[in-house]
Amino acid sequence: MRLRSTGLGKTELIGEVEDLKTMGDFLIMVIGTTRPVKWKVRAALTRKDVFNLMRLMLKWPNLMYLLKIKDKKDPEIPAF
């Protein structure tokens, strides 16, 4: 996964989702970055966020993207 932030300028973080856990009324997504720094980034998702994410994942272009992945290696991700 690649992450960018307006606060980091053009710096891109490389990482992966490491954990999902509940904390009170939130679902905490933990992302561990590996380059250029090792950080733990956490995002607190509400139920509304999770349902919105599920709705977006079920849109036809996104669903087709998920169904077309055949290769087990990570593809090259273009800069965004």
C-alpha positions as a Markdown table, in Angstrom:
| # | Residue | x | y | z |
|---|---|---|---|---|
| 1 | Met | 0.0 | 0.0 | 0.0 |
| 2 | Arg | 1.2 | 3.5 | -0.7 |
| 3 | Leu | 0.2 | 6.4 | 1.4 |
| 4 | Arg | 0.6 | 10.1 | 0.8 |
| 5 | Ser | -0.2 | 13.1 | 3.0 |
| 6 | Thr | -0.4 | 16.8 | 2.2 |
| 7 | Gly | 1.7 | 17.4 | 5.3 |
| 8 | Leu | 4.6 | 15.3 | 4.0 |
| 9 | Gly | 4.8 | 17.0 | 0.6 |
| 10 | Lys | 5.7 | 14.5 | -2.2 |
| 11 | Thr | 7.0 | 11.9 | 0.2 |
| 12 | Glu | 5.3 | 8.5 | -0.3 |
| 13 | Leu | 5.0 | 6.0 | 2.5 |
| 14 | Ile | 5.1 | 2.2 | 1.8 |
| 15 | Gly | 3.3 | 0.0 | 4.2 |
| 16 | Glu | 0.6 | -2.7 | 4.8 |
| 17 | Val | -2.4 | -3.2 | 7.0 |
| 18 | Glu | -1.2 | -5.1 | 10.1 |
| 19 | Asp | -4.2 | -5.3 | 12.3 |
| 20 | Leu | -7.9 | -4.4 | 12.8 |
| 21 | Lys | -9.2 | -4.2 | 16.3 |
| 22 | Thr | -12.2 | -2.8 | 18.1 |
| 23 | Met | -11.8 | 0.0 | 20.7 |
| 24 | Gly | -15.1 | 1.3 | 22.1 |
| 25 | Asp | -17.2 | 2.4 | 19.2 |
| 26 | Phe | -14.4 | 2.4 | 16.7 |
| 27 | Leu | -12.6 | -0.1 | 14.5 |
| 28 | Ile | -8.9 | 0.7 | 14.6 |
| 29 | Met | -6.9 | -0.1 | 11.5 |
| 30 | Val | -3.2 | -0.3 | 12.1 |
| 31 | Ile | -0.9 | 0.3 | 9.1 |
| 32 | Gly | 2.8 | -0.4 | 9.5 |
| 33 | Thr | 5.0 | 1.6 | 7.1 |
| 34 | Thr | 8.4 | 0.3 | 6.1 |
| 35 | Arg | 9.8 | 3.1 | 3.8 |
| 36 | Pro | 11.1 | 5.7 | 4.1 |
| 37 | Val | 10.4 | 5.4 | 7.8 |
| 38 | Lys | 9.0 | 2.7 | 10.1 |
| 39 | Trp | 5.8 | 4.1 | 11.6 |
| 40 | Lys | 2.6 | 2.7 | 13.0 |
| 41 | Val | -0.3 | 4.7 | 11.5 |
| 42 | Arg | -3.7 | 4.2 | 13.1 |
| 43 | Ala | -7.1 | 5.1 | 11.7 |
| 44 | Ala | -10.2 | 5.0 | 13.8 |
| 45 | Leu | -13.2 | 4.0 | 11.7 |
| 46 | Thr | -16.8 | 4.4 | 12.7 |
| 47 | Arg | -19.6 | 2.1 | 11.7 |
| 48 | Lys | -20.6 | 4.7 | 9.1 |
| 49 | Asp | -17.0 | 4.7 | 7.7 |
| 50 | Val | -17.0 | 0.9 | 7.4 |
| 51 | Phe | -20.3 | 0.7 | 5.7 |
| 52 | Asn | -19.3 | 3.5 | 3.3 |
| 53 | Leu | -16.1 | 1.6 | 2.5 |
| 54 | Met | -18.1 | -1.6 | 1.9 |
| 55 | Arg | -20.5 | 0.4 | -0.4 |
| 56 | Leu | -17.5 | 1.8 | -2.3 |
| 57 | Met | -15.9 | -1.6 | -2.7 |
| 58 | Leu | -19.1 | -3.0 | -4.2 |
| 59 | Lys | -19.1 | -0.4 | -7.0 |
| 60 | Trp | -18.6 | -2.2 | -10.3 |
| 61 | Pro | -15.1 | -0.9 | -11.3 |
| 62 | Asn | -13.8 | -1.7 | -7.8 |
| 63 | Leu | -15.4 | -5.1 | -7.8 |
| 64 | Met | -13.9 | -5.9 | -11.2 |
| 65 | Tyr | -10.5 | -4.8 | -9.9 |
| 66 | Leu | -10.8 | -7.3 | -7.0 |
| 67 | Leu | -11.9 | -10.1 | -9.2 |
| 68 | Lys | -9.2 | -9.6 | -11.8 |
| 69 | Ile | -6.2 | -10.0 | -9.4 |
| 70 | Lys | -4.6 | -13.3 | -10.3 |
| 71 | Asp | -0.9 | -12.6 | -9.6 |
| 72 | Lys | 0.2 | -13.2 | -6.0 |
| 73 | Lys | 3.1 | -10.6 | -6.2 |
| 74 | Asp | 2.4 | -7.0 | -5.6 |
| 75 | Pro | 1.9 | -5.0 | -8.8 |
| 76 | Glu | 3.9 | -1.8 | -9.5 |
| 77 | Ile | 1.8 | 1.0 | -8.2 |
| 78 | Pro | 1.9 | 4.2 | -10.2 |
| 79 | Ala | 2.5 | 7.4 | -8.4 |
| 80 | Phe | -0.7 | 9.1 | -7.5 |
